[in-house]
């Protein structure tokens, strides 16, 4: 079973969830666009999006949030949020 990291961030007013497939050759990582952001997608919405992409949370996985500056080393730069969680392929196979 191969574990991957799913990440979610907001850019240009839209939340996007994607699965980072670091050791797999793919032309594009699987991703889901939640559309214009009114609020942060719920855990249930994120779970449904992951299932649609063919992934599920690993046992005991929890979302972790990190903030970072859009421009490194500039404390006046806008702050961005990045959420991440460990996932595995839905069928348990190596993705």
N, C-alpha and C positions, 0 to 999 in steps of 0.2 A: 504494500500500500504506500502510495507516494503522498507526502504532505506538501501543501503549498500555502502561501500566504495570500489571503484576499485583502484588498485595501480599498478604501473608499475616501474620496476627497471631493471638494467642491471647487469648481472652476467656472468662471463666467456665469455664475448663478445656477449651475446645474450640478447635482450630486451624481458621481459616477463610481460604480463599484467594478473592480476588475480583479482577476486572479493572476498573480505573478507566477508564471511558469518558468522558473529560473534554469532548470536543468533539462528543459524540453525544447526541441526545435519547433517553433511555430512562427507563422508570419505575423500573427497578432494575438495578444493575450485575450482570453474571453472577457467581455465587459458588458455591463448593463448601465444604461443611462436612465436615471429616475425622472428626468425632465426638469422643468423650471423649479427651483427650490423655494418652497414655502417654509418648510421645516426639515430637520434631519430625518431621513427615512427611519422608520421604526425597526427594531430587531426583527420583527416578523416580516416586514417588507424586504429587508436585506436577505433573510433566510429564503424567501420565495425567489428572489432574484438569483441567489446562488444555486438553488435547485434547478432553475431554468437554464443555468449555465452548465449544469452537470456536476455540481459540488455540494457538499454539506459540511457543517462545522465538525471539527474533530471533537472527540469526547472531552468535556470540561473546558472547551475553548471559550474565551471571553474577549470581547472587543476591547482594544487598547487605543487610546486617543493620544496623539502627539501634536504639539503645535510647533510650527517653524516659521521663520521669516521668509517672505518671498525673495528678499535680497539678503543673503547671508551677511552677517557682521554689520547690519544696519538696523539699529533698534527703533528707527522710525518707519521701517518697512511694514507693509500690511502683514498680519499674521494669518497663516493658513493652517487648517486642521487636516490631519490624516488619521484615519482609523484603520486598524488592521486586526486580523483574526486568522487562526490556523484552520485550514480546511483540507478535505481530501476529496478525491473524485467520488461521485455518487455511487458508482458500481464497485468501488474499492480497487479498481485496476490502476496501473500506473498511467498517468495522463501524459 
